Amino acid sequence: MRQITCPAYGPPETLEVEEVPTPSPTPGQVLVRHRAWGINYVDMLMCAGGYQLKPDLPFTPGGEAAGDVIALGEGVEGITVGDRVMISGRYGLFAEVAAVDRAGIQPLPTAFDYAQGAAFKSVYMTAWNALNHGAHLRPGEVLLVHGAAGGVGLAAVHIGRMMGAIVIGTAGSDAKLDVVKAEGADHVINYTDGFKDQVKALTGGRGADVIYDPVGGAVAEESFKAMNYGCRILYIGFTGGPPVQIRSNLLLIKGASAIGFRAGEIGRRIPGLNERTMHDLIALAEAGRLRPHISHRTAWPDVAAAMAPIQNRTVIGKSVMEIP
């Protein structure tokens, strides 16, 4: 089988495709033949050596995929050969076949194709857990979603609307904002020239109750001026700039909270949380209430082409590699 290998830290062009033996499942594992692979910013960051987790080189990147079960290890229950499934892990999934622990596998929603399954788990789990367990978003509150055209951003727009919030989405181009609006945001703002005045105007001068920020940099800095009293700022990542200095005086004056959030970490800290979250998310997908937006589909195994939309910031929702 073929797999993608990161032989040295660097840009996507550093990655290589190599032939390796097909693995066999050990007890508790499921062998899956992949049909699609989700591309996440974290994958690119890990391959560049810029992520906090640095696997020993060489390694196979990839934290999200979807495909068909082809074999079961001893002791595996609740799944059968031939099932269509979604897979997640920290890395190791950019391969045609992978042996995955049973806990990392969920059924593919019946209305999803493989690409949608590969684009679903990480972004919706992040948004769901962040808004429910990080910010405790309440119906009627104003949710300001930065980078709303990205994968975790659009997922937050969807989840925020489902939770009854008034959603304001920001992005850096009108074309992206058209999609954000069509995907359910109540209001959209092009943050290229700033956003605080428009947020204040849309909220009667109050500001946002929850700010969901996967961007960082200047956007995170300006967010301090767009807070309502009691605001909770969720820091999801830093795709657009460095971390900012937290201004404790502004938090004090506004009675605000700054919350760092990593979906994978909270799942490891709270046993059973991610399983409950995925149960709820899959039920919503089966009901037709959640569906990932995919702007770029690239044929396997051209991973550099699949990562390019994330590098050049043209991706809207998710970029996916797939076997046509």
C-alpha positions in Angstrom: 0.0 0.0 0.0 1.0 3.6 -0.3 1.4 6.1 2.5 2.6 9.7 2.8 5.7 10.2 4.9 7.2 13.3 6.5 11.0 12.5 6.3 12.0 16.0 7.6 10.3 19.0 9.0 9.4 21.4 6.2 6.7 22.6 3.7 4.2 20.2 2.2 6.5 19.7 -0.8 8.8 17.9 1.6 6.3 15.0 2.0 6.9 11.8 0.1 4.7 8.9 -1.1 6.2 5.5 -0.4 5.2 1.8 -0.7 5.0 -0.1 2.6 3.5 -3.4 3.7 -0.2 -3.4 4.6 -0.7 -3.6 8.4 -2.7 -6.2 10.3 -4.9 -5.3 13.2 -3.8 -6.2 16.7 -6.3 -7.0 19.5 -8.7 -4.0 19.9 -7.9 -2.5 16.5 -9.9 -2.1 13.3 -8.3 -2.3 9.8 -9.8 0.4 7.5 -9.3 1.0 3.8 -9.4 4.8 3.4 -11.4 6.5 0.7 -10.9 10.1 1.8 -8.7 12.2 4.1 -9.4 15.5 5.8 -6.7 18.1 5.7 -6.3 20.2 8.8 -4.1 23.2 9.7 -2.6 21.1 12.4 -1.4 18.5 9.9 0.5 21.2 8.0 1.9 22.7 11.2 3.0 19.3 12.5 4.8 18.5 9.3 6.6 21.9 9.5 7.7 21.1 13.1 5.7 24.0 14.5 3.2 22.0 16.5 3.5 21.1 20.2 3.4 17.4 19.4 6.5 16.4 17.4 6.5 12.8 16.3 9.8 11.1 15.7 11.0 11.4 12.1 10.1 10.0 9.7 6.4 9.8 10.5 3.1 9.6 8.6 0.9 12.6 9.2 -2.9 12.8 9.0 -5.4 13.0 11.8 -8.7 12.4 10.0 -10.1 9.9 7.4 -13.1 7.9 6.2 -13.3 4.5 4.6 -14.5 0.9 4.8 -13.7 -1.7 7.5 -11.8 -4.6 6.0 -10.7 -6.6 9.1 -11.2 -6.7 12.8 -8.7 -7.4 15.6 -9.5 -9.8 18.4 -12.0 -8.5 20.9 -13.5 -5.7 18.7 -17.2 -5.3 19.2 -20.0 -3.1 17.7 -18.6 -2.9 14.2 -18.4 -5.3 11.3 -16.4 -5.8 8.1 -17.9 -3.6 5.3 -19.1 -0.8 7.6 -18.5 2.8 6.4 -16.7 4.7 9.1 -15.0 7.9 10.2 -11.5 7.7 11.8 -9.5 10.2 13.9 -6.1 10.1 15.6 -3.3 12.5 16.3 -1.3 11.5 13.2 -0.7 8.4 11.1 -3.8 8.3 8.8 -2.4 9.6 5.5 -2.2 6.0 4.3 -4.3 3.8 2.0 -4.9 1.4 4.9 -4.6 1.9 8.7 -5.0 -0.2 11.8 -6.9 2.1 14.2 -7.9 1.6 17.9 -11.7 0.9 18.1 -12.2 4.1 20.2 -11.1 6.3 17.3 -13.8 5.0 14.9 -17.4 6.1 14.5 -20.0 5.2 11.9 -20.3 7.4 8.8 -23.6 9.2 8.7 -25.8 7.6 6.1 -26.2 10.7 4.0 -22.5 11.6 3.9 -20.0 10.6 1.2 -16.5 9.6 2.3 -15.2 13.2 1.9 -17.8 14.6 4.1 -17.0 12.0 6.7 -13.3 12.9 6.6 -14.2 16.6 7.0 -16.5 16.1 10.0 -15.1 14.9 13.3 -12.3 17.3 14.2 -14.0 20.6 13.4 -17.4 19.8 14.8 -16.0 18.2 17.9 -13.9 21.3 18.5 -16.9 23.7 18.0 -19.3 21.6 20.0 -17.1 21.1 23.0 -15.7 24.6 23.0 -19.2 26.3 22.9 -20.8 23.9 25.3 -18.1 23.0 27.8 -15.7 26.0 27.3 -17.9 29.1 26.9 -21.3 27.6 28.1 -23.0 29.5 25.3 -26.7 30.3 26.1 -29.6 30.9 23.8 -30.0 34.6 22.8 -26.3 35.4 23.4 -24.2 37.1 20.7 -21.5 34.7 19.4 -18.7 36.4 17.4 -16.9 33.8 15.3 -13.6 34.8 13.8 -12.2 33.0 10.8 -15.8 31.9 10.2 -15.0 30.6 6.7 -12.5 28.1 8.0 -13.3 24.6 9.1 -13.6 25.2 12.8 -15.2 28.6 12.1 -18.0 27.3 9.9 -18.6 24.5 12.4 -19.0 27.1 15.2 -21.5 29.0 13.0 -23.5 25.9 12.6 -23.4 24.8 16.3 -23.9 28.4 17.5 -27.1 28.8 15.5 -28.3 25.4 16.8 -27.7 26.5 20.4 -29.9 29.6 19.8 -27.2 32.2 19.6 -27.1 35.3 17.4 -24.1 34.6 15.3 -21.7 37.2 13.8 -19.2 35.7 11.4 -16.0 37.4 10.3 -13.7 36.6 7.4 -11.2 38.3 5.2 -13.1 38.4 1.8 -16.6 39.1 0.6 -16.6 35.8 -1.3 -16.0 33.9 2.0 -18.6 36.0 3.8 -21.2 35.0 1.2 -20.7 31.4 2.1 -20.7 32.1 5.9 -24.0 34.0 5.5 -25.4 31.1 3.4 -24.3 28.6 6.0 -26.4 30.4 8.7 -24.6 33.4 10.2 -27.1 36.2 11.2 -24.5 38.9 10.3 -21.1 38.9 8.6 -18.2 41.3 8.8 -15.1 41.7 6.6 -12.5 42.1 9.3 -9.8 43.4 6.9 -10.4 47.0 8.1 -11.5 46.1 11.6 -14.7 44.9 13.1 -15.2 46.3 16.7 -17.4 49.2 15.5 -19.6 47.0 13.5 -20.0 44.5 16.3 -21.0 47.3 18.7 -23.4 48.7 16.1 -25.0 45.2 15.6 -25.4 44.7 19.4 -26.7 48.1 20.4 -23.3 49.1 21.8 -23.0 46.1 24.1 -20.5 43.8 22.2 -20.2 40.0 22.0 -21.1 37.6 24.8 -18.8 34.9 23.4 -15.9 35.3 21.1 -14.6 32.2 19.3 -11.1 32.9 18.0 -9.0 30.4 15.9 -7.1 33.3 14.3 -5.0 35.2 16.8 -2.8 38.2 16.0 -4.4 41.6 15.3 -7.9 40.0 15.3 -7.4 38.7 18.8 -6.1 42.1 19.9 -9.1 44.0 18.5 -11.5 41.5 20.2 -10.8 43.0 23.6 -12.6 46.1 22.3 -15.6 44.1 21.1 -16.6 42.4 24.5 -19.9 42.7 26.3 -19.8 42.5 30.1 -19.2 38.9 31.1 -17.8 38.0 27.7 -16.0 34.7 27.4 -13.2 34.6 24.8 -12.3 31.2 23.5 -8.8 30.8 22.1 -9.0 27.9 19.6 -5.7 28.5 17.6 -3.5 31.0 15.8 -3.9 30.5 12.1 -3.6 34.2 11.3 -1.1 35.6 13.7 0.8 35.0 17.0 -0.8 34.7 20.5 -1.6 38.1 22.1 -0.8 39.4 25.6 -3.9 39.0 27.8 -4.9 42.4 29.2 -6.1 41.6 32.7 -7.3 45.1 33.3 -9.8 44.7 30.4 -10.9 41.4 31.7 -11.4 42.9 35.1 -13.4 45.9 33.8 -15.6 43.7 31.6 -16.0 40.8 34.0 -14.6 38.7 31.2 -12.9 35.4 30.9 -10.1 34.2 28.6 -10.4 30.5 27.9 -7.8 28.3 26.1 -9.4 25.3 24.4 -8.0 22.2 22.8 -10.7 19.6 21.8 -8.4 16.7 22.0 -7.1 17.6 25.4 -10.4 18.1 27.1 -11.5 14.7 25.7 -8.4 13.1 27.4 -9.1 14.9 30.6 -12.8 14.1 30.9 -13.4 10.4 30.2 -16.3 9.6 27.9 -16.8 13.3 26.8 -15.7 12.8 23.2 -17.8 9.6 22.9 -20.9 11.5 24.1 -20.1 14.4 21.8 -19.8 12.2 18.7 -23.0 10.4 19.6 -24.8 13.8 19.6 -23.1 15.1 16.5 -23.8 12.0 14.5 -27.4 12.1 15.5 -27.6 15.7 14.3 -25.9 14.7 11.0 -28.4 11.8 10.5 -31.2 14.3 11.0 -29.8 16.5 8.3 -29.0 19.4 10.6 -25.2 19.2 10.2 -23.2 18.9 7.0 -19.5 20.0 6.5 -18.8 22.5 3.7 -15.9 21.3 1.4 -14.4 23.8 -1.0 -11.5 21.8 -2.3 -11.4 18.1 -3.3 -8.0 16.8 -4.4 -7.2 13.3 -5.7 -5.1 11.0 -3.5 -2.1 11.1 -2.9 -1.4 14.8 -3.9 -1.1 16.1 -0.4 0.8 19.2 -1.4 -2.1 20.3 -3.6 -4.6 19.4 -0.9 -2.7 21.6 1.6 -2.3 24.5 -0.8 -5.7 26.0 -0.1 -4.9 26.1 3.6 -1.5 27.7 2.9 -2.9 30.4 0.6 -6.0 31.0 2.7 -8.5 30.1 -0.1 -10.1 27.2 1.7 -13.7 27.6 2.8 -14.7 25.0 5.2 -12.5 22.0 4.5 -10.0 20.7 2.0 -10.1 16.9 1.4 -8.0 14.3 -0.4 -10.1 11.5 -1.9 -10.0 8.5 -4.2 -12.4 9.5 -7.0 
